[in-house]
Amino acid sequence: MLNLKFVDGLIPVIVQDAKSLDLLMMAYANEEAVRLTRKTGFAHYYSRSRKKLWKKGEESGHFQRVVRILTDCDEDCLLYEVEQTGAACHTGYISCFYRTLDGEVVGSRVFDPEKVYKKPGH
């Protein structure tokens, strides 16, 4: 693995659909999350709010199979190219980038989060 630059133990990860090239989400990973992602082929991240490692889809069933991992020129940001199952966003939208700065919704909601998640606040 290259000499990735983790700030406070974390590195930002941009997630892109490998086929459509749509941007799906942005999250953070620690070294263990990157290692597990490479080992299993499924996206793992580090939750700053819950302070724990998590596998995308572990509660919702909306997994991300990682096709390829790229790093930027400074080696301080990663890009996961994924095959997304269901929606990437915990709010039920395909992408976390589903609204403009003015609040206009421009994305598609594909599930009701209250029916998918056991705990509020995701």
Buried (B, 14 or more C-beta within 10 A) or exposed (E): EEEBEBEEEBBBBBBBBBEEEBBBBEBBBBBEBBEBBEEEEBBBBBEEEEEEBBBBBEBBEBBBBBBEBEBEEEBEBBBBBBEBBBBBBBBBBBBBBBEEEEEEEEBEBEBEBEEBBEEEEB
